[in-house]
Amino acid sequence: MKWIVVHTDRLQPREAHDWGKQSFVGAGLDIVAEFGPDVVYQLPPAPYTHRLHLEMMVPDRLPAGRRLRLGLLASGEGGELWTHPPPLGRTKVSLEWQRLPVRKTDLHEEKVLLPLLIQAGNVEQIGLSVRTPASPGDYWLRVDFPTLGISPVSKRVTLSTEDVPTSRSSPQLLAASYSAEAVSPLMVTSPRVRIALKATNVGEATWLARNEGDRGAVRIGWRWFKGDQEIPGMSGRETLLYNVYPGL
């Protein structure tokens, strides 16, 4: 595939924001034509793959019977440029909870909007809305994107009825550490710049993502400075796509 056509009039408002022109151009796509709501992008001239490598950002213990936002890290298999295979749009994801020892399986499906492409060597975050089974115990959690033809990922998880401190219930237990991959000075040549930053939850409370009423939701914030003076109007905040648990 050398060309991608996005029908923007078929997207929901949030999807149109996530698949905005600036995001695509910043990711390395060139706009070659526009026909009303239809935008044609050209893929960069590089080897690419349709196969995803997935990593679950899930702790060993989770609360039972709760609605949570769990996370996946996605990258092109072998570190290559990944492009979304047809058809474009929301992709079905299957989440299976298998009770141990094998007695009962709880299957849940939803649809998520994957990125149009993932640059070679980059990692993208995917948030999944999940309800954990009501019965405590040990489970295998299996996540699968059946239409993408990739290998499912799985993890053993213990579900418990114990209350877990969160940014909503125990903000005094929050703590974070940060590390940036790019340690040398950046040469900025466009209005948009991508900076790789890793934030690790080193506290004792879970960072909540988009929450009911946004109460307790954690955001990543940034500010720009010239010397020791902050540049007005250049700060911002971004909500988390999934809950971040201590140690992750």
Kinemage of the C-alpha trace (Angstrom):
@kinemage 1
@onewidth
@group {chain A} dominant
@subgroup {mainchain}
@vectorlist {calphas} color= white
{ca met a 1} P 0.000 0.000 0.000
{ca lys a 2} L 1.466 3.399 -1.052
{ca trp a 3} L -1.597 5.552 -0.544
{ca ile a 4} L -4.121 5.932 2.253
{ca val a 5} L -7.494 7.646 1.822
{ca val a 6} L -9.225 8.946 4.963
{ca his a 7} L -12.949 9.752 4.737
{ca thr a 8} L -13.125 12.352 7.505
{ca asp a 9} L -16.918 12.721 7.271
{ca arg a 10} L -17.288 9.123 8.489
{ca leu a 11} L -15.371 9.725 11.712
{ca gln a 12} L -16.760 10.589 15.123
{ca pro a 13} L -15.540 13.927 16.599
{ca arg a 14} L -12.997 12.208 18.878
{ca glu a 15} L -11.788 10.021 15.997
{ca ala a 16} L -11.445 13.059 13.726
{ca his a 17} L -9.289 14.695 16.420
{ca asp a 18} L -7.088 11.594 16.795
{ca trp a 19} L -6.750 11.248 13.016
{ca gly a 20} L -6.231 14.968 12.374
{ca lys a 21} L -4.086 16.261 9.507
{ca gln a 22} L -1.396 17.662 11.793
{ca ser a 23} L -0.981 14.297 13.515
{ca phe a 24} L -0.541 12.509 10.184
{ca val a 25} L 1.905 15.021 8.742
{ca gly a 26} L 3.876 14.948 12.003
{ca ala a 27} L 4.040 11.156 11.715
{ca gly a 28} L 5.642 11.336 8.271
{ca leu a 29} L 2.658 11.202 5.909
{ca asp a 30} L 2.395 13.637 2.996
{ca ile a 31} L -0.952 15.023 1.830
{ca val a 32} L -1.112 14.556 -1.950
{ca ala a 33} L -4.772 15.373 -2.638
{ca glu a 34} L -8.009 16.505 -0.993
{ca phe a 35} L -11.503 15.929 -2.343
{ca gly a 36} L -13.894 17.626 0.068
{ca pro a 37} L -13.897 15.475 3.233
{ca asp a 38} L -11.607 12.848 1.639
{ca val a 39} L -7.863 13.263 2.196
{ca val a 40} L -5.209 11.219 0.356
{ca tyr a 41} L -1.897 10.579 2.131
{ca gln a 42} L 1.283 9.070 0.716
{ca leu a 43} L 3.281 6.603 2.781
{ca pro a 44} L 6.965 7.354 3.334
{ca pro a 45} L 9.344 5.385 1.059
{ca ala a 46} L 10.446 2.806 3.624
{ca pro a 47} L 9.914 -0.914 4.305
{ca tyr a 48} L 6.705 -1.445 6.243
{ca thr a 49} L 4.725 -4.202 7.897
{ca his a 50} L 1.062 -4.836 8.738
{ca arg a 51} L 2.025 -6.925 11.773
{ca leu a 52} L 1.911 -5.377 15.242
{ca his a 53} L 4.012 -6.187 18.283
{ca leu a 54} L 1.926 -5.763 21.447
{ca glu a 55} L 2.882 -5.457 25.120
{ca met a 56} L 0.351 -5.413 27.957
{ca met a 57} L 0.699 -2.657 30.567
{ca val a 58} L -1.188 -4.650 33.208
{ca pro a 59} L -0.099 -5.380 36.804
{ca asp a 60} L -0.177 -8.799 38.474
{ca arg a 61} L -3.182 -7.807 40.639
{ca leu a 62} L -6.387 -5.996 39.724
{ca pro a 63} L -9.675 -5.311 41.546
{ca ala a 64} L -12.539 -7.700 40.731
{ca gly a 65} L -15.822 -6.492 39.273
{ca arg a 66} L -14.574 -3.049 38.223
{ca arg a 67} L -14.610 -1.007 35.037
{ca leu a 68} L -10.969 -0.152 34.260
{ca arg a 69} L -8.879 1.283 31.466
{ca leu a 70} L -6.022 -1.072 30.675
{ca gly a 71} L -3.172 -0.340 28.307
{ca leu a 72} L -1.266 -1.845 25.422
{ca leu a 73} L 1.976 -0.661 23.844
{ca ala a 74} L 2.036 -1.212 20.078
{ca ser a 75} L 4.924 -1.088 17.611
{ca gly a 76} L 5.716 -2.479 14.182
{ca glu a 77} L 7.010 -6.043 14.298
{ca gly a 78} L 10.799 -6.062 14.086
{ca gly a 79} L 10.880 -2.318 14.720
{ca glu a 80} L 9.644 -1.592 11.174
{ca leu a 81} L 7.204 1.082 10.053
{ca trp a 82} L 3.660 -0.222 10.678
{ca thr a 83} L 0.727 0.788 8.497
{ca his a 84} L -2.913 0.102 9.237
{ca pro a 85} L -4.149 -2.749 6.996
{ca pro a 86} L -7.478 -2.306 5.201
{ca pro a 87} L -10.225 -1.775 5.999
{ca leu a 88} L -9.577 1.461 7.884
{ca gly a 89} L -11.694 2.485 10.854
{ca arg a 90} L -12.375 1.071 14.277
{ca thr a 91} L -10.836 -2.363 14.892
{ca lys a 92} L -12.415 -5.141 16.936
{ca val a 93} L -10.481 -6.271 20.005
{ca ser a 94} L -11.365 -9.385 21.995
{ca leu a 95} L -10.602 -9.667 25.739
{ca glu a 96} L -10.910 -13.088 27.301
{ca trp a 97} L -10.720 -13.839 31.037
{ca gln a 98} L -10.066 -17.539 31.689
{ca arg a 99} L -10.495 -18.647 35.305
{ca leu a 100} L -7.787 -20.920 36.749
{ca pro a 101} L -7.957 -23.821 36.993
{ca val a 102} L -9.851 -23.785 33.691
{ca arg a 103} L -13.553 -23.667 34.557
{ca lys a 104} L -15.141 -20.630 32.972
{ca thr a 105} L -14.311 -18.062 30.306
{ca asp a 106} L -15.592 -14.485 30.289
{ca leu a 107} L -15.391 -12.917 26.814
{ca his a 108} L -15.689 -9.186 26.122
{ca glu a 109} L -15.371 -7.327 22.815
{ca glu a 110} L -15.045 -3.668 21.921
{ca lys a 111} L -13.703 -1.546 19.079
{ca val a 112} L -10.730 0.825 19.190
{ca leu a 113} L -9.264 3.330 16.762
{ca leu a 114} L -5.679 2.306 16.030
{ca pro a 115} L -3.147 4.785 14.623
{ca leu a 116} L -2.949 5.063 10.852
{ca leu a 117} L 0.746 4.271 11.051
{ca ile a 118} L 3.515 3.817 13.626
{ca gln a 119} L 6.927 5.106 12.636
{ca ala a 120} L 9.837 2.665 12.672
{ca gly a 121} L 11.221 2.379 16.183
{ca asn a 122} L 8.273 4.229 17.773
{ca val a 123} L 5.765 2.897 20.290
{ca glu a 124} L 2.101 3.945 20.454
{ca gln a 125} L -0.254 3.621 23.423
{ca ile a 126} L -3.681 1.986 23.154
{ca gly a 127} L -6.303 2.283 25.892
{ca leu a 128} L -8.921 -0.450 26.405
{ca ser a 129} L -12.089 -0.138 28.468
{ca val a 130} L -12.417 -3.403 30.415
{ca arg a 131} L -14.720 -4.818 33.086
{ca thr a 132} L -12.988 -7.400 35.262
{ca pro a 133} L -14.936 -10.538 36.295
{ca ala a 134} L -16.822 -10.235 39.598
{ca ser a 135} L -15.369 -13.415 41.121
{ca pro a 136} L -11.918 -13.036 42.723
{ca gly a 137} L -9.203 -15.544 41.867
{ca asp a 138} L -6.478 -16.270 39.328
{ca tyr a 139} L -7.119 -15.678 35.616
{ca trp a 140} L -5.404 -15.654 32.259
{ca leu a 141} L -6.198 -12.385 30.462
{ca arg a 142} L -5.923 -12.786 26.681
{ca val a 143} L -6.100 -9.827 24.270
{ca asp a 144} L -6.600 -10.442 20.564
{ca phe a 145} L -7.154 -8.338 17.436
{ca pro a 146} L -8.704 -11.075 15.272
{ca thr a 147} L -8.988 -9.027 12.075
{ca leu a 148} L -5.296 -8.073 12.120
{ca gly a 149} L -4.058 -11.662 12.002
{ca ile a 150} L -1.456 -11.190 14.740
{ca ser a 151} L -0.609 -13.366 17.720
{ca pro a 152} L -2.687 -12.623 20.858
{ca val a 153} L -0.940 -11.459 24.031
{ca ser a 154} L -1.769 -12.865 27.454
{ca lys a 155} L -0.899 -12.403 31.109
{ca arg a 156} L -1.722 -14.131 34.380
{ca val a 157} L -3.645 -11.777 36.689
{ca thr a 158} L -5.031 -12.177 40.213
{ca leu a 159} L -8.370 -10.469 40.850
{ca ser a 160} L -9.012 -9.326 44.408
{ca thr a 161} L -11.813 -7.672 46.368
{ca glu a 162} L -9.314 -5.479 48.242
{ca asp a 163} L -9.577 -1.734 47.690
{ca val a 164} L -6.738 -0.326 45.631
{ca pro a 165} L -5.548 3.245 46.343
{ca thr a 166} L -5.998 5.522 43.327
{ca ser a 167} L -5.369 9.124 42.354
{ca arg a 168} L -9.009 9.753 43.208
{ca ser a 169} L -9.066 8.160 46.665
{ca ser a 170} L -5.443 8.648 47.791
{ca pro a 171} L -3.768 11.549 45.952
{ca gln a 172} L -1.206 11.850 48.771
{ca leu a 173} L 0.308 8.532 47.617
{ca leu a 174} L 1.089 9.776 44.092
{ca ala a 175} L 4.683 9.984 42.858
{ca ala a 176} L 6.405 9.848 39.475
{ca ser a 177} L 9.846 9.661 37.900
{ca tyr a 178} L 10.684 10.870 34.388
{ca ser a 179} L 13.292 10.059 31.770
{ca ala a 180} L 13.680 11.431 28.243
{ca glu a 181} L 15.163 9.413 25.394
{ca ala a 182} L 16.408 12.526 23.610
{ca val a 183} L 19.010 14.002 25.967
{ca ser a 184} L 20.799 16.178 23.370
{ca pro a 185} L 19.415 19.611 22.355
{ca leu a 186} L 16.494 19.407 19.926
{ca met a 187} L 16.529 21.212 16.577
{ca val a 188} L 12.891 22.181 16.006
{ca thr a 189} L 12.015 22.867 12.355
{ca ser a 190} L 8.197 22.573 12.419
{ca pro a 191} L 5.294 23.740 14.625
{ca arg a 192} L 4.911 20.178 15.947
{ca val a 193} L 7.661 18.166 17.604
{ca arg a 194} L 7.612 14.630 19.006
{ca ile a 195} L 9.518 14.104 22.258
{ca ala a 196} L 9.902 10.634 23.759
{ca leu a 197} L 9.325 10.842 27.506
{ca lys a 198} L 8.880 7.939 29.895
{ca ala a 199} L 6.881 8.589 33.070
{ca thr a 200} L 6.961 5.807 35.679
{ca asn a 201} L 4.517 5.443 38.573
{ca val a 202} L 6.825 5.160 41.595
{ca gly a 203} L 4.100 5.903 44.142
{ca glu a 204} L 1.582 3.654 45.870
{ca ala a 205} L -1.594 4.777 44.084
{ca thr a 206} L -2.890 3.996 40.604
{ca trp a 207} L -2.978 6.892 38.139
{ca leu a 208} L -6.519 6.993 36.772
{ca ala a 209} L -7.098 7.759 33.106
{ca arg a 210} L -10.332 9.273 31.807
{ca asn a 211} L -12.669 8.779 34.748
{ca glu a 212} L -16.335 9.427 35.460
{ca gly a 213} L -16.592 13.195 35.774
{ca asp a 214} L -12.781 13.268 35.356
{ca arg a 215} L -12.432 13.173 39.149
{ca gly a 216} L -8.982 11.926 40.020
{ca ala a 217} L -7.855 11.755 36.388
{ca val a 218} L -4.084 12.206 35.990
{ca arg a 219} L -2.670 14.325 33.179
{ca ile a 220} L 0.787 14.789 31.720
{ca gly a 221} L 1.642 18.488 31.568
{ca trp a 222} L 4.383 20.429 29.780
{ca arg a 223} L 5.815 23.963 29.659
{ca trp a 224} L 8.381 25.613 27.358
{ca phe a 225} L 11.165 27.822 28.715
{ca lys a 226} L 13.644 30.146 27.046
{ca gly a 227} L 16.481 30.290 29.487
{ca asp a 228} L 14.792 30.542 32.871
{ca gln a 229} L 11.711 32.350 31.512
{ca glu a 230} L 8.544 30.438 30.675
{ca ile a 231} L 7.098 31.147 27.208
{ca pro a 232} L 3.455 32.240 27.612
{ca gly a 233} L 0.774 30.227 25.844
{ca met a 234} L 3.005 27.183 25.234
{ca ser a 235} L 1.924 24.997 28.149
{ca gly a 236} L -0.541 22.141 27.871
{ca arg a 237} L -1.858 18.934 29.371
{ca glu a 238} L -2.742 15.541 27.951
{ca thr a 239} L -4.985 12.925 29.558
{ca leu a 240} L -3.812 9.346 30.018
{ca leu a 241} L -5.182 6.676 27.681
{ca tyr a 242} L -5.155 3.982 30.378
{ca asn a 243} L -4.658 3.495 34.121
{ca val a 244} L -1.021 3.385 35.166
{ca tyr a 245} L -0.352 1.093 38.116
{ca pro a 246} L 2.512 1.358 40.616
{ca gly a 247} L 5.746 0.121 39.079
{ca leu a 248} L 4.559 0.646 35.485
